[in-house]
Amino acid sequence: MSDEMKLTRRAALAGVAGLGLAATACSRESAAPSFAPRPPADGPFKHGVASGDPDQSSIMLWTAITADSLDAPVRVQLAEDPDFQSVLIDAEAAPAAEAVRAMTPFKLLADGLQPGRTYWYRFSFGGELSETGQTRTLPEGAVDSFKIAAFSCSNYPAGFFNAYRAAAERGDIDLVVHLGDYLYEYGRGGYAMDDDERLGRVVEPAHEIVSYEDYVLRYAQYNADPDLKALKAAAPWLTIWDDHETANNAHRTGAENHDPDEGEGPWPVRVNDAMRAYYGWLPVREPDNRLARYGALEIGDLATLIFLESRLLARSQEMTMEGFPIPLDSDPEDPEVQAQVQAWLDETVGGEDRTLLGAEQFDFVIRTLEQSVAAGKPWRIFANQVLMGSATAPDYTRETPFWLRWGMRIAGGDIWDFARQTQFGVPMTLDTWDGFPAERERLFEAARNANADFIVLTGDSHNFWTVDLKTEAGERVGVEFGVTSVTSPSDYEFVNAPSVDFGQMTLQANPHILHHSVYAKGFVLLTLTPDEAIADFVTVSTIKDTAFEAGIDSRWRVTPASGGAVPAVERLLGA
């Protein structure tokens, strides 16, 4: 999730917390939760069932078997009814990856199916049946409505997966899209683990996951979670990875959280082990090149959903503010200083050779946009890892209350340096598309030339966002809906300032950003029809208790462009 700036901010917040200036944002959670940790199911199907990567005629079915011996075949049935009176497929599933500690994942590609149909499936092993899963193929032809539930950043020790439960209980979701950080690699005592023992959510294995076995054990723990299992069984999934499926701030040649000199081995070996576990333990189709997990789903005549890979295949190493060339005691109002900052942003951060997608994927994206427009589809949706829209950091040396500025100054070091950097109009983070502005502009210009307006669903930030996406010339190309986390804490939760409206500061510094909600947990429910797209920012009242209430942070409406200017997004609900 975080780049160097984010890490610095987190350190700053921890430092300010030590001053005892205010109650923490997390204090909003109940002091005496009523939860009871829930164990995984007994028997061989501890990890439930799942389906994923649907198209019009096929879908991947998945389970895992926990057994000392695989002395019987693992079979799967798929039927047209939940009672399995009309069975269409009765076949033997194949192991999807090597067994680890008596746990073996299995997959079957169910094909020969009808478009836009609901099916039910179950696995059997040694005379025992799994739970029944429900899935659905993608529609063909005219589509009146399609619902996508988008999730991001599910950190097991940080809290309960209530967002998954809230979505599972709806019963009306056509496709679950997970935008990355399905799991986290940290060992015990690491990021967001302050409540892990109290909640009964201590990670396995205890150390940071590095090897194939490590990643499998972590996937197995996540996949045994009852709320995650419920949503897996309720609807088909599309998953893409961000960084934590390998290591924090991953890129083509390494990661911030990978050190080969500290016993973590060569980066390509770690990536390969992580990918083996990923493809084995999720209901996904594996491409010939494991790293090239990008593509498009066609949702009848309604939409094209393009899912991106922006971490491991081609991503340049991200810039950090450690390379900021301006002394922090410089006058930010000095025209010469401003020119130096702009030159660094244009020439260094904005280097034409810097890429997230790589040339091959970029060309695929543009071709797909053009084909979608030619087919007359009203919607193009990006499933995207990191914030695409630009976000300039507010000047925290001026916009924050005096007591908070004083606290940051007293904390000193990286804490105060981070605040002082924001005086110069720099991006909030360089780990996002703001660290690759030249490629972003090429994408936006190509979309404009193709009359291909689009909606972006983005994870990673642990915040809700609504961003008006524009070219550098100010031409609107679409809208971005940032998806908050399932459980991972927002950076702002580390600030001892719950009364400070950081979201409003963001809006004041960025007129094209219409909404920034920094504390909520939940997901985005996107409902597509031919005439409009409605985005509900769904919240859960707590992640520290299994008893919760679902609510709405805000609701947004978009209408498709019809050959002219791209319409602005409209707020329907929420402040």
N, C-alpha and C positions, 0 to 999 in steps of 0.2 A: 503494500500500500504506500509506504512513505518513501520519499526521496530524502536527500540530505537536509533540505529545509524542514521537512516534516519531523525528522528525527531531532533536529535542533529545537523546533517548537516544543516537541514532547519533553525534551530535557528542560526547556525553559519553564514549562508548566510545572514539572516536578519541583524545580527550584522555587518557583513562586508558592507552590503548595506548602513548602516548608515554612513559609512566613506566617501561616495561620491567619490569612487575611479574610477568608470567607469560607462558607460551606462548599463542598465539592458538588459538581453537577450530579455525580452519582448518588448523592444523598437523597435524591428524589425517590429512589427505590425503597421498598418497605424494609424497615429495620428488623422485622421478625417474620421472614417469609414462611409460608405454609407448605412449601413444596416437600416432596419426598423423592429422592432419586429413584428413577425407574430402570430396572434391569432390562437387558435385552431378552428377547424371546428364548425359550428353551428349545431343544431339538436342533436339527442340522441347519435350519433356515434362520439363523440368528440375525442375519443382515438383510432380511426381507427380499423383495423383488423390485425390479425397476425396468422401465422401457425408455428408449431414447433414439435420437437421430431419425425421426420419421420422415418418410416421403409419401407419395400417393399410393404406393403399393407394398411398402415394406417398413419394418421397424425392428430395432434391436431389442431383444429381451435378455434380462440379466438376473442372476442370483449368485449366491455364494453358499457353498456347503462346508459346514464344520463337522468333520468326522475323521477319526483316526485312520480309517481305511475306506477307499472308494471302491467298495466291493459290489456295487450295483450301479446301473446306469442312472444318470441324471436326465430326466425327461421333462419336456415342456408341452403343455396343451394350450392352444389358443382357440377360443370359441366366440360365437356371435352372441352368446347370452351368458349372464353371470352364473347360471346353474349348469353350464357345460352340457346342455342337451344337444347343441349344434356345434360339434368340435370340427374345426377346419384344419388344424395342425396338431399332430401328435408325433413328436420327434425327439431324438436324443440330442441334448445340448453338448457342446464341447468345452473343455477347459479353456479359459481365457488367459491364464497366466499360471506361473508356477505356484504351487502350494507353499504357504508359510504357516507353521505351527498348526497344522491340520485344517487350514482354511484354504479352500480352492474356489475361485470365481468361475462361473460358467456363463456362456452366451449362446444365443441362437438368433440368427437373422430370420425373422418371420416374413416371408414374401408371398406374392400371389394374392395380396389383399385388395380390397376395394377402397377407393378414395373417400375421405371424409366419413369413415365409419368408426364406430366405437367397438372395441373388442375387449375380451377378458382373457386372462392367461394365468397359469399356475405351473409350478414345478413339482416334481415328485422325486423322491430318493428313498430307497430302502423301506418302502411301504408308508412313508410319511409325505404329506402334502404341505406345500408352502401356503402362505396367505394368497388370496386372489388379487391380482393387479388389474387395473383398468387402463387402457391405452386407446389411442386414436391415430389414424392415418391423416395426413394432410389432405385438404379438400382439393377438388378439381372443378373448374368452371365457376359458375356464379356462387359467391359467398356473401351472405347477408351480415355475418358478424363473426369475429374471431377474438378470443381473449388470451393474452400473454401475461404471465406472472413472472416478473424479473427480479432476481435476487443477486446478492453479492456479499462476500466477506462474512463467512460463517465460522467464527472462532469458538471451538468447543468449550474451552475452560472459561470463557468470558460470560457465559450465561446459557439459558435454555433456548432452544430453537423454536420459540413461539411463533415466529413469522412463518415458518414452514407449516406449523399446525394450523394457523389461521387460514392459509391458502388451501390446505388439504380439505378443510371442513366446508369450503365454498361449494365444491361439486360442479363448478361451471368453467374450469380452466381448460383451454384447448392445448396449451403448450407452456411448460415451465422453461425459462431461460435463465441459466446460472452464468453470470458474467465474470466469474473467476474468484480466486481465494476461497475455493470450496473447503479447503483445509489450510492449516498453518503448520510450519515446519519447526517451530521453536520447542526447546526442551522445558522441563519444569522450572518454574521461577522466572520464565521469560515474559514476553509481552502479553498483557491482559489476563494475568493469572492470579490476581489478588484474591479472588473469591473461589478459586477452583476446588479447594478442599471443603469449604463450607457448602458448596453446591453439589459436591460429589461428582465433579467433572475434572478430574486430574488426568492429564494426557498420558497416553502410552504410545511408544516407549517413553521412558523418563528423559532421555537425552534428545538433543536436536536430531531430527531425522535426516539421514544422509544416504544410507544404502537402500537397496531394493526392499529388503525385509523391513527396514524402518518405515518406509513409506506405506507398505502394505499394512503394517500394524496400525498406523495412524488412520488409513482409509477404513480399516475394519472397525475401529472404534467409532469413527464418525457414522459409518453406515449402519451401525447397530442402534443409533439414537432413535427413539420411538417417533419423534416428530418428523425427522428427516425420512424415516421409513414410510410414514403415513403419506407424505407428499410424493415420494417415489412411486408408491403404489397407486396414487390417485390420477396421475396424468403423465404423458410422455415428456421427456426432458431433452433440452439442448444445452450442453455444457461447453464452455470455453475456459481456458486457464488464464490467470494473470500471473503474478510473480510467486506467490507463496506455495503454489503447487510444486515449485522447485525450491526457491529461496528468495528472500526479500530483495526487491529491486533487481530482478534478473534481467539480463540482456543477452545478446548473441554470444558473448565471449566470457561471461562471468556474472557475478551478482555481488551486491553489497554484503550480503550475509553468506558469503562463501569464501573460505580461506584455505587454499591447498596446502599452505605451510603449517596449518594447525590440525592436520590429520583428516581433512575433509576430502582429500584426493583431487584428481583432475576434474575440472568442471564438466567436460563432455561425459565422463563416467557418471557423475551425479545426475545430469540431465537424463541420460539414458535410463538409469534406474528409476527416476521419478516418472518418466513416460511409460515404462513397462507397468508400473503400478497403476498409473492413470488409466491406461487403456484396458487393463485387466479388471479394475474395480469400479468402472462406470459404464453405463449402457451406451457406448459410443462405437462408431465405426472407425477403424484404424486405417489411415491413408498409407500409401506406399512409403512416403516420407513422414515419419511420426511427427515431425515438427510442423508440418504443413497442415495444421488443423484449421483451415478456413474454408469457406464455401457459402452456399446460399440455399435457402428453402423457399419454395414457391407456394404461396397460400392462395390457391385458386386464382381468380381474376382480381383478387383484393390487394395482395401485397407480395413483395419480395423481401425476405429477411436475410441480410448478409451478415455472417459472423466472421470476425476478424481474429487474426493471430498477430499480436504486437509485442511479444516478449522474446521468444527464443529463436525464431527462424531468421530474422534479418535485423532486429533492433540494434541501432547504434548505442554505445554506452552513453548513458544520460549525463548531461551536464549537472553540476551542483554549484551552489553558491560559494563553495570554497574557491572557485575560479573567478569570482567577481573582482574585476580589475580596479575598482574605485576605492580608495581609502575611506573607511566608514566615518571619519571625522570631516569629510568633504561637505561643502555646502550644497544640498540638493537643489537649491534655486539657482546655482551658478550655471549660466548657459553652456560654458565649456564642459562642466561636469555632466550636464544633461546630454550633451553631444557624445561624450565618451560612453555613457551608459547605453545610448541608442546604438552606437556603433558596435558595442559588445553584443547587444541583443540581435542586431541585424546580421553581423558577420560571423560571430562565433556560435551563439545559440541557433541562429537562423541559417547556418551553413547549408547550402544546397545538397550536399552529400549526406546529410543526416537523415536517417530513415527509421520509421517504425515498422513499415509493412514490407519493404523491399520492392523491387521493380516488378517482379512476376505477380505478386499479390495485388499490388496497386493496379496493374493492367487488368487483372481479373475483376476487381471492384468496379472500375470504370465501365468495362464491357457489360457487367451485370446491371449497373444502373441504366445504361443505354437500352439494354434489352427490356428491362422492366417498363421504361417509358414507352418504347415501341409497342409493347403488348397492351398499353392502355391501362396499366394498373395504377390506382390512385396513391398507393403507399409504397415507400421503400424504408425499411427499418434496418439500422445498424445495431448489432450486438457487439459492444465495444468495451474494452477493458478500462481505459483511463480517460479522464475528462477531455473531451474534444474541444470545447469552447475555451476561449481565452479567459483568464482570471487574474487580474492584477491584484497584488497584495495591498490591503489597506495600510496606511501609514500608522503602525501600531505605536509609534512614539508620539503621535498627536491624537489619534482617534480613541485610544483606550483611556479609562479614567486615570486620574493622577495617581491613585494608590496602586494601581496595577503597573503603571509605568515605573513607579518608584520600586515596586517589588522586582521587576525585571532588571532594573539598573543595579539594585543591591545584589541580585543573584549573579550578575556579571557574566563574563566569559561568553560562551556560545549563545547564552540566553539573550543578553543584551545585544550581541552582534546580530542575531537574527532580527530583532526589532529594528535596529538601525538600518539594516539592509532594505527594509520596507519603505524607507524614506525616498528611495530612488525610482519608484514605479516599476519594480520588478515583478515577474509572475509569482503567484502564490507557491508554485512548485514547478520544477523542471522535469519531473517524472512523468508528466502528462504530455498531451499534444503541444502544450506551450513550450516544451523543450525541443520540438520538431516543427516550428512554424512554417518553414518552407514547404514541407510535404503537406501540411494541412491546407495551405493556400492552393497548392496544386490540386488537391482533392476538391476543395470548394469551387474552384474555377471550372474544373472539368464537370462537376455536377451542374453548375449554372449553364454551361454550354450545352449540356444535354437536357436542360429543363427538368432535371431530376431532383426535386425537393425531397427531403428525407427527415426521418425522426431517428434520433440516436438514443439508445438505452445504454447507460454507462454505469459501471460499478466503481470499486476501488476506494473512493474517498470517505466512506462511512457517513455521508451526508446526503440529504435530498437537494437537488438542484433543478431549476428550470432556466435554460440558457437559450437566448436568441442567437442562432448561429449566422454569422455574416462573413463575407469576404473582407479583405483589407480595404476595399473600396466602399464597404458599407452595404453591399447587396445581400439580402437575406437568402439563405439557402435551406434553412430548416430550423428545427428545435431539438434541444438535448434535454432529456429527462435523466438526471442523476439519481441512481438507486442507492439508498442508504444501506447500511449493513444489517445482516441478520443479528449479529451479536457484537462484532468488533467495535471497540470504543472509538468515538470521534476524537480527533486531536484536542478539540475544545473541552472535552470531558476532563482533561488533565489540568485545566485552568481552575483556580479557586475563585471563579467569578461567574456563577450561574446567572446573575442578574445582568451581565453585560451582553448586549445584543450583537454578537459577532456576525451573525447573518446579515443584519442591517448594515454593518460596516462594509461587508462585501458588496452589497447592492449599491451603496453610495460611491464606491470606487469603480464600479463596473455597471454602467447604465444598461448594458445588454443582458445582464443577469437579472432575472425577474424574481427569483426565489432561491433562498439558501437556508435550509433548516439543519442545524448543526448537532442536535441531540437525539432525534427520533431514531427508532429501530423499526424495521419493517420491510416492505417491498413495494414495487410499482406494479399496478394492474393496468395494462394497456388494452383497451377495447377498441377494435377496429371495425368500422362499417364503411360502405362506399362513400358516405358523405362526411364523416367526421372520425376523429380519433380522440378518445377520452382517456386521460391518464389520471388514475387515482393513486396518490401517495398514501399507502396503507400503513398504519402504525400499530404496534403492540404496546400496551401500557407498561410492561416490565419485561425484562429478560432474567430477573433474579428470582422468579417464582413461576411455577407451572400454571398458576391461576393468573389469567390476564384478560384484558379487554382489547378488542381491535377497534381502531378508529381511523379517521382520515385527517392527514396533515393538510392536504390541499387537493384540489381537482382542477385539471386543465383540459382545454379543448383546442384541437387543431383541425383545420379544414385543408383539403388538398389544393395544391395549385392546379390551375387548369390552363396552362400555357402562358399565364401572365406572371405577375409578381407573387412571391410566396407569402401567403397570409401570416400574420402574426399570431402567436399563441394567445389564448384567452383564458384568464383565471375564472373558474366557475365557483370555487369554494376555497375558503381559507384566507387568512390575512396575508 
